[in-house]
């Protein structure tokens, strides 16, 4: 298998994982809104399972991209410095190899943007839930002077 095919396959795998993670995060968001703690726990575990391979895939992607760049004209210096951009590789590659890598990179970028968006929404939901729980506990206990829920939640 050529280095460009290796890079395409790594990007495809990362994009598949990122899209699956985004789907799990949307389900997690629903469980937060519906106050389904059991499903939230299972989805959080699934989220962690999906995130685990990303670090290894990223290392492999950087390694393959550096090897690929070192063989391309005008990219050898960039490869030695370790600052390889996929778009630079795509521009240096000709034909279908560059197009397929570009397509997978775009898929990955879109999935990561979706993950960041859903993550921010979930953070806001959790902050509102925490505020609701905190205020409810204070009302139930008639204690407005002590903080009853740890701020780090």
N, C-alpha and C positions, 0 to 999 in steps of 0.2 A: 504494500500500500504506500502511496506517495505521501509526502509530508502535507501537501495541500488537502488530500483526502482525510488524513489523520486529524488535521485541524478542523475540517468541516464536521467530522464525526464527533469530536470533542464539543464543538459549539452546538451541534444538534442535541447531544446528550444534556448539556447545560441548559439549553432552551427548553427541552422536554421537562427537566426537573423544575425549572423556574415556573413554567406554566402549571405544572401539577401543584407546586407550592402556592401559587397565586389562587388556584381553585380551593385548596385547603384553607387558605386565609379568608376567603369569602365565606366558606362554611363556618369558620371560626367566628366570623363577624355575626353571622346569623345566630349562632349559639350564645353569643354575648347578649344580643338584643333579646333573645327568647329566654334568657336566664337558665340555660341548660348546662349545668356545671359538669355533668357526666360526659356529655358530648364534647364540651370545651376541653376537658382533660385528655380525651382520646385524640382530638384534633391537634392539640398542642404536642402530643407525643408524635403524631404523624408528621407534623411540621418539622420537628427536630430530626426525625428519620430522613426526611427529604433534604434537609440542610447539610447533613453530615458529609455526603460525597462532594459537595461543592469545593471545598478546600483542595482536595486532591485533584479534581478536574481543573481547577484554576492553575495549579502548579504545572500540570501536564500541558495545559493550553499555552502557558508562558514558555515552557521548554520547547514545544513543537514550533511555536511562532518564531522563537529565536533561531532555531535550526533552519526553518524555512526562509527567514529574512537573511540569514548569513549567506545563502546561496543565490540571492537576487541582487542584480546590479543596483547600486546606490543604497542598499539596505544593510550592508555588512557593518558599517559603523554604528547604526542604530541597534543592531542585534548585539554588538559587543557591549554597548552601554545599558542594554536591558530595557530600553524605552520603546517597545514595539507597539504600534497602534495597528489594529486590525484593518482600519481604512487605508493605511499606508501599504499594508501587504496586499490588499485587494487591488489598489491602484497599480502595484508593481506586477501582480499576476495578470496573465492574459487569459481571455476566453472564459469557458464555463467554470473553471476552478475558482476564479475570482468572484464570479457571479454567485456560485453556490455558497462560498464562504460569506459573502456579503449578505445573502439571504438569511443564513443561520445567525449571523451576528445581529441583524435587524430583529429577528425573532427573539433573541436573548435580550436585547436592549428593551424591546417592548414589554416582555414579561417582567423584567426587573423594575421598569417604571410602574407597572401595575402592582407589583409587590410593595414597592415603596408607598404608593398611594393607599392601598388597602391597609398597610401597616400604620400609616398616619391616622387613618380613619379609626382603626381599632384602638390606637393609643387614646384618641379623644373619647371614644366610647368607654374605655376603662376608667379614664379620669372622671367622667360623668357618673359612672357606676360607683366609684369610690366615694365621690362627693355625696351621692344619694345614701349609701350605706352609712357614712359618717354622720350625716344629718339625722338619719332615722335612728341610729343608736343614741345620739344625743337627745332626741325627743323622747325616746322610750325611757331612758334613764334619768331624764330631767337634769342632765349634767351638761351644761354648756361651757364649763371651764376647762375640762380635761380633754385632751385629744385621745379618743378611744381606738382609733385605727392608725396603724403605723403609716407614716407618709410615704415610705418606700414601696408600697404595694404597686 
